[in-house]
């Protein structure tokens, strides 16, 4: 399993905080997922290289507001 270094983690965190693009991409991707699965009771997302996983908590919160939607996230990591 590939582990990122502390420097890589710190660099990503800095980029995320300084650049609106990362947040915009995450917001847009989550919005597309929500729109594409509107009315579905089960959503299963496969993620390649989940990295920090910062995109998923806002999506989980939105799905949790739905009445009976089940969300499953499977991370696929390739060394």
ABEGO torsion letter per residue (X at the ends): XBBBBAAAAAAAAAAAAABAAAAAAAAAAAAAAAAAABGBABBBBBBBGAEAGAAAAAAAAAAAABAABBBBBBBBBBX
